[in-house]
Amino acid sequence: YYDNFTQCTEREANSASCFWPNPLAEGFITGIHKQFFSNCTSEKVHWEDPPDEILITLILTPVMLTCAMITLVVWCSKRSDIL
């Protein structure tokens, strides 16, 4: 919806020989947002790292899986004559 609105507004501004974006269009868009999205929160979310136990688990899991896959590939390649 925003893409269509932006393209339409830009096309109309160009046909009226106005530059884009302009303060009038920005004021219109801001007014729409204030009217229809007034109950939305404007607080920024403060992101935090997870606790150390979870962070260590999230880091070590892919590392251990990578090591296991490398070990499996090397082991299978050494046994290629049997397979």
Disulfide bonds with the S-S distance in Angstrom:
none
